[in-house]
Amino acid sequence: MNFAKPTNTRTGTMYNDIAYLIKKTVDGVDEYGDPKIVETQTQVFCNIMSIGQKEFYDAQTVGAKPELKVVIADYYDYSDEDEIIVVDYRGKTRYQVLRTYRVLGSNELEITLYGGVRNERT
């Protein structure tokens, strides 16, 4: 089998990092009447990017605290997930989605994340 990493055919960009998109659904209620939350993880190849200085300070003026960006190869892989687990040299970190941006002229989706929590159980 060939497990080649995806490449953007328009730009030739390789996606060298891995992230897990987390979809949460309610599956009934428990014995206390609280909703049972079920998480489904979808692995995607991506590129992890830092937040630019201007974007960081612009976000700070409205109270947002972006930490990093993830660019996934195909926006069809994203289904309005609220959380993403990013895998890097430090391990797995869970982030919340701040905003998404579809890169015009390609299928790439840029996802801005905040609130990293290290060593999250996955």
N, C-alpha and C positions, 0 to 999 in steps of 0.2 A: 504494500500500500504506500501511496505517496501522500504525506501530510504536509504539503507545502503551505506556507503562510500566504494569506491572500495579498494580492497586489492590486492597487488602483491602476487599471489599464490606461486611464487618461493621463495620469501624472507619474506613474511608475512608483508610487509610494508603497513601501512595504509596511505592514502592520506587525510590529515585533512584540507587542505587549498583550497581556490577557486581562480581561475584565469579565465579571459576571453580572448580568442584568438581573435584578431581583423583582419579580412580580409577586405581589401579595394579594391573596384572595381570602374571603371569609368562607369557612367550611363548617357551618352550623354554630352551635353554642356549647360551652362546657357546662358542668354541673352547677356553676354559680350564675349562669346566664350571660357570661361574657363571650364575645365572639371568638371562635377558634381561627387564628390567622395561619394560613399555609403559605410558605414561601417556595416559589419555583425559580431556579437559577438557570440562566441561559448563558453559555460561554461565548464570548465574541473576541476576535482579534482587534486590537486597537493600537493607537499611539498615545502615550501619556505625554502631556505638554504642561508647561508651567503657565501660570497666569501672568500676563504682562503687567508692567507697573501701572500704566494708565488705566487698564481695566480694573485692577485691584483698587486703586484709589477712587475711581468713579463708583465702584460698587460700595465702598466704605461710606460714601456720602449718603446712601440710602439704607445703610444698616446691614448690607449683605457682606459676607466674608468668604469670597471664593478662594479655594485652595489649589485646585488644579483643573485641567481640561483633559477629557478623553475624546479622541476622534475615532469613531468606528467607521468601518469601510462602507457599510450600507445602511441607510436610514431605515430600511424595511426590518432590520433586526430589532429596532427599538419600538416598544409598545407602551409608551408612557410610564415606564417603571419609575418608582420614586427613589430607589436606592441602587447603588452599584458597588460591588466589591472589586477593588483594584489590586492586582498582584504585582508586586515589584520586589526589589532586592531586600526590602525590609519585612516582607511577608504580605499578609492580606490586610487590607484596610477598607472599612465600610464607609461610604460617603452618601450624602443626600444630594439629589439633583436640584441645582439652582435654576438652570435654564438650558434649553437646547437651541441649536442653530444649524439649519441645513445649509451646507456649503453650496452656493449657487454653481450650476454647471457640472455638478458631480453627485454621486450618491452618498457622499460622506456626511456624517452628522457629528457636530461638535457639541459635547455635553460638558457644561461647567458644573463643578462639584464643590461641596463645602462640608465641613464637620467631620473630618476623618477620625475614626476610632480604630486604633490598632488592635491586632490579634482578635478580631471579631470571630466568634464561632460561626463557621460556614457549613 
